[in-house]
């Protein structure tokens, strides 16, 4: 009984590869064509340069309008003939004097800004992207002949003059 089991096991073991019908062979390579892909590379970098930019102007002093109001008030008071006229003259003179002084100070600032005195050179930086392209091989289209037929397959590497093929045998 043991001997019969060993013979059956041996027969099944030997017969299995034949029944599976898979074998390997070599096929002649007729053509190999590399397949390329264009790859885009983006490299960020910082670019700095000196630029002319508006300078920050300090907040103007309130001195000019105040001094103008005091002087205008004094002149208005001096021009007035009686007490009531002196008060009205002082108020009108103060308002006009303050306004005129503020206008003069504002014009002075505009004049300096217009003539380049309110500009400064400052380093300004920004990020720019350098773009480059690279051609990369992504595979090979291989044309080969086996069993009188021509076949084509995409492969990850160049196989050379021959390619290993899997042959499947099926009984008729």
ZIPE-V969391 format. One record per residue. RES is the residue in three letters. SS is DSSP state (H for helix, E for strand, L for the rest). Layout:
# ZIPE-V969391
RES,SS
RES,SS
This chain:
# ZIPE-V969391
UNK,L
UNK,H
UNK,H
UNK,H
UNK,H
UNK,H
UNK,H
UNK,H
UNK,H
UNK,H
UNK,H
UNK,H
UNK,H
UNK,H
UNK,H
UNK,H
UNK,H
UNK,H
UNK,H
UNK,H
UNK,L
UNK,E
UNK,E
UNK,E
UNK,E
UNK,E
UNK,E
UNK,E
UNK,E
UNK,E
UNK,E
UNK,E
UNK,E
UNK,E
UNK,E
UNK,E
UNK,E
UNK,E
UNK,E
UNK,E
UNK,E
UNK,E
UNK,E
UNK,E
UNK,E
UNK,E
UNK,E
UNK,E
UNK,E
UNK,E
UNK,E
UNK,E
UNK,E
UNK,E
UNK,L
UNK,L
UNK,L
UNK,L
UNK,L
UNK,L
UNK,L
UNK,L
UNK,H
UNK,H
UNK,H
UNK,H
UNK,H
UNK,H
UNK,H
UNK,H
UNK,H
UNK,H
UNK,H
UNK,H
UNK,H
UNK,H
UNK,H
UNK,H
UNK,H
UNK,L
UNK,L
UNK,L
UNK,H
UNK,H
UNK,H
UNK,H
UNK,H
UNK,H
UNK,H
UNK,H
UNK,H
UNK,H
UNK,H
UNK,H
UNK,H
UNK,H
UNK,H
UNK,H
UNK,H
UNK,H
UNK,H
UNK,H
UNK,H
UNK,H
UNK,H
UNK,H
UNK,H
UNK,H
UNK,H
UNK,H
UNK,H
UNK,H
UNK,H
UNK,H
UNK,L
UNK,L
UNK,L
UNK,L
UNK,E
UNK,E
UNK,E
UNK,E
UNK,E
UNK,E
UNK,E
UNK,E
UNK,E
UNK,E
UNK,E
UNK,E
UNK,E
UNK,E
UNK,E
UNK,E
UNK,E
UNK,E
UNK,E
UNK,E
UNK,E
UNK,E
UNK,E
UNK,E
UNK,E
UNK,E
UNK,E
UNK,E
UNK,L
UNK,L
UNK,E
UNK,E
UNK,E
UNK,E
UNK,E
UNK,E
UNK,E
UNK,L
UNK,L
UNK,L
UNK,L
UNK,L
UNK,L
UNK,E
UNK,E
UNK,E
UNK,E
UNK,E
UNK,E
UNK,E
UNK,L
UNK,L
UNK,L
UNK,L
